[in-house]
């Protein structure tokens, strides 16, 4: 029974250390959030579920044509 009591005591100590570490990490995250250093968005500025929009100025219909266009059509030289 002595080994079991020691094991329980050791586990409680480790739990307390882990709890203190979590509190430190939470405090650090709060400080960073208050400084504006943490973004709540995913993917480097993208919100979850949204596709990235390109700045090319092309309309969505042009993007839907896909790979059926030839290289000449892509460059504007329609054959």
Buried (B, 14 or more C-beta within 10 A) or exposed (E): EEEEEEEEEEEEEEEEEEEEEEEEEEEEEEEEEEEEEEEEEEEEEEEEEEEEEEEEEEEEEEEEEEEEEEEEEEEEEEE
